[in-house]
Amino acid sequence: MKKGLDKSVERFYNDLAIDYHLVYQNWNKSIERQATIIDQLIKQHAPQKPENILDCTCGIGTQALGLSEMGYEVHGTDISSASIERAQAEAKKRALPATFQVVDVRQLMSKVSGQFDTIISFDNSLPHLKDQQDLLLAAQHIKAKLSPHGILLGSTRDYDLLLQEKPVSTKPITSINNGIKTITFQLWDWKPDKSYVVNHFTMKELNNEFETTVRKAQYTAFTRSEMSHIFA
Ligand SMILES: C[S@@+](CC[C@H](N)C(=O)[O-])C[C@H]1O[C@@H](n2cnc3c(N)ncnc32)[C@H](O)[C@@H]1O
């Protein structure tokens, strides 16, 4: 078993890869919208136009595909092989040159060659790491892959707020895909140590009934100061 992170995260995303687009009301629009936002962030923060981007938790490619479409040279890595397979298929479908590879973020140094002007990790990926030590290890690998003036951009949930409120569910997201109505939402089971288990529900209306799939994964609620301290 890999240190600090058991196989449950890989299993969760391998299983979810086929349905991951359903966490968005319209995945294609989100791809476009997120690429526009990240492009603006790069222009604001990077000292010069980046030659290449590493998306170190790319999943099925929500950010990597849009940035590749914009003309950036993108390499996407992720711990989930099924997500990487889907990202590769989605890039091929769109005739995009983005490349993808199965890599645990804590093994970037040995598995990914070269350095990158921009590294990204969006949509609450790093909080899958088990504790601060594990996050520190990931940060060391990310820093080693950044070129001298490179920048890291990312996003996580606002855990400072969520730790106060300890919500037990997320709002349902409904969409219609190939004529099938789908609903996704999460139920959260908080633990005493700031971690929580997500019960991720995907419901699809088939033959007048809702078929429900529940998948489980663990997150750690890293606060802003913990993240800032570790990535300083
Ligand atoms: C919430 S998803 C976001 C994926 C993608 N950024 C997006 O927005 O579609 C979190 C991703 O982090 C990946 N992940 C979790 N732990 C990882 C690790 N140790 N190394 C690499 N990827 C990891 C998961 O496999 C999953 O694809």
The ligand as a Gaussian input file, in Angstrom:
#p B3LYP/6-31G(d) Opt

LIG

0 1
 C      -12.204000      16.214000      -7.579000
 S      -11.255000      15.418000      -8.821000
 C      -10.764000      16.782000      -9.851000
 C      -10.208000      16.333000     -11.172000
 C       -9.999000      17.457000     -12.199000
 N       -9.054000      18.436000     -11.720000
 C      -11.340000      18.084000     -12.546000
 O      -11.641000      19.178000     -12.069000
 O      -12.100000      17.440000     -13.283000
 C       -9.788000      15.040000      -7.900000
 C       -8.719000      14.322000      -8.721000
 O       -7.542000      14.210000      -7.927000
 C       -6.943000      12.969000      -8.224000
 N       -6.030000      12.590000      -7.131000
 C       -6.328000      12.354000      -5.830000
 N       -5.214000      12.014000      -5.154000
 C       -4.188000      12.048000      -6.052000
 C       -2.791000      11.789000      -5.968000
 N       -2.212000      11.405000      -4.813000
 N       -2.044000      11.943000      -7.076000
 C       -2.607000      12.316000      -8.270000
 N       -3.929000      12.537000      -8.407000
 C       -4.712000      12.423000      -7.316000
 C       -8.129000      12.026000      -8.359000
 O       -7.814000      10.817000      -8.997000
 C       -9.122000      12.908000      -9.130000
 O       -9.000000      12.749000     -10.511000

